[in-house]
Amino acid sequence: MKIKKKFLLREVMGENILVPVGDSDTTFNGIASLNDMGVFIWQNIESAKDEEDLLQRILDEYEVDKDVAKADLDEFLGKLKAVDII
């Protein structure tokens, strides 16, 4: 998967946020707050071969049921796609 817009992942007051930079700040109005798994997905999204590889990385990193991880991954990626980030 390819990230289409430039964002910086920053920790601000204990919260992980994606901040748009460059032209992205004109097309994405706001910031995105990420939990720990969201940060993990963000950090692995471009190096993963596909969604299945990304899911396997999540399962290797976290003690989570595969169905729960799949649902969370689908929701997160769906939100990124909805705002044309990926």
PyMOL commands that set and color helices and strands:
alter all, ss='L'
color gray80, all
select helices_A, chain A and resi 24-27+36-44+51-61+66-82
alter helices_A, ss='H'
color red, helices_A
select strands_A, chain A and resi 7-12+15-20+32-34
alter strands_A, ss='S'
color yellow, strands_A
deselect
rebuild
show_as cartoon
